[in-house]
């Protein structure tokens, strides 16, 4: 599937917002976002510049993101949950923002909760699981 450039940009932006929600940025989070950024077609320089200023950059607005297709939104929510769980705890701010984004895309919060429960039961596999994005591109 060809993901539109705007959706690619919003996917990366959404991951950055998710990572910023708990006001810390771990190496595991950076590595995960870096891999997805590369897969989305963004340059290493762009990624490094963005990630280095992420916590202080208030120009990245926290509004829920609307994608052009629901399957892209679901993929994003799954990867956002994986990102949130990579440090072994999901903050309420991270989860609330992902649910707001789900609602903005017509996705039921119960679906988000179910996916979160599933990922928590497989937490030992999180670092080895393929990203949901990979099933789209």
C-alpha positions in Angstrom: 0.0 0.0 0.0 1.2 3.5 -0.8 0.8 5.7 2.2 0.3 9.4 1.3 3.1 11.8 2.3 0.8 13.7 4.7 0.0 10.4 6.5 3.7 9.5 6.7 4.5 12.9 8.2 1.6 12.6 10.6 2.7 9.1 11.6 6.1 10.3 12.6 4.7 13.4 14.3 2.3 11.3 16.3 5.0 9.0 17.5 7.0 12.0 18.5 4.1 13.4 20.4 3.4 10.0 22.1 7.1 9.8 23.2 7.0 13.3 24.6 3.8 12.8 26.6 5.6 11.2 29.6 8.2 14.0 29.5 11.1 11.7 29.1 12.8 10.2 26.0 14.6 6.9 26.5 17.2 5.4 24.1 14.7 2.5 23.4 12.1 5.1 22.3 14.6 6.9 20.2 15.7 3.7 18.5 12.1 2.6 17.8 11.2 6.0 16.3 14.4 6.1 14.3 13.5 2.7 12.7 10.0 3.8 11.8 11.3 7.2 10.6 13.7 5.5 8.2 10.9 3.2 7.0 8.7 6.2 6.4 11.4 7.7 4.2 12.7 10.5 6.4 16.4 11.4 6.3 18.7 10.6 9.3 19.6 14.3 9.6 15.9 15.3 9.8 15.3 12.7 12.5 18.3 13.6 14.6 17.4 17.3 14.5 13.8 16.6 15.4 14.5 14.1 18.2 17.2 16.3 19.8 14.7 19.2 20.3 11.6 17.1 20.9 11.1 17.7 24.6 11.5 21.5 24.2 9.8 21.9 20.9 6.4 23.5 21.5 5.8 23.9 17.8 4.8 20.3 17.6 1.1 20.6 18.6 -0.6 17.9 20.6 -3.8 17.8 18.7 -5.1 14.4 17.8 -4.1 13.3 14.4 -6.6 12.3 11.7 -5.3 9.9 9.0 -6.7 9.5 5.5 -7.7 5.9 6.2 -8.8 4.0 9.3 -6.3 1.2 8.7 -3.4 3.7 8.8 -4.9 5.1 12.0 -5.1 1.6 13.6 -1.6 0.9 12.6 -0.5 4.1 14.2 -2.3 3.4 17.4 -0.7 -0.1 17.6 2.8 1.4 17.1 2.0 4.2 19.5 1.0 1.6 22.2 4.2 -0.4 21.5 6.2 2.8 21.8 4.5 3.6 25.1 5.2 0.2 26.5 8.8 0.0 25.4 9.8 1.5 28.8 7.4 -1.0 30.5 4.8 1.6 31.6 2.2 3.6 29.8 1.5 7.0 31.3 -2.0 8.2 31.5 -1.1 11.1 29.2 0.2 8.7 26.5 -2.9 6.5 26.7 -5.3 9.5 26.8 -3.7 11.0 23.7 -3.7 7.8 21.8 -7.4 7.3 22.7 -8.1 10.9 21.5 -6.4 10.1 18.2 -8.4 6.9 18.0 -11.7 8.7 18.6 -10.7 11.4 15.9 -10.4 8.5 13.5 -13.6 6.7 14.3 -11.9 3.9 16.3 -13.6 2.7 19.5 -11.7 3.1 22.8 -12.4 -0.5 23.6 -10.3 -1.5 20.6 -7.4 0.5 22.0 -7.9 -1.0 25.5 -8.0 -4.5 24.0 -4.8 -3.9 22.0 -3.1 -2.6 25.1 -4.0 -5.6 27.1 -2.8 -7.9 24.3 0.6 -6.1 24.1 1.0 -6.1 27.9 0.6 -9.9 27.9 3.3 -10.1 25.2 5.6 -7.4 26.8 8.6 -9.7 26.6 8.2 -9.7 22.8 7.8 -6.0 22.3 11.3 -5.3 21.1 11.1 -8.2 18.7 7.7 -7.6 17.2 7.3 -6.1 13.8 5.7 -2.7 13.7 2.1 -2.5 12.5 3.3 0.0 9.9 5.3 -2.7 8.1 2.0 -4.5 7.2 1.0 -1.4 5.3 4.1 -0.6 3.3 
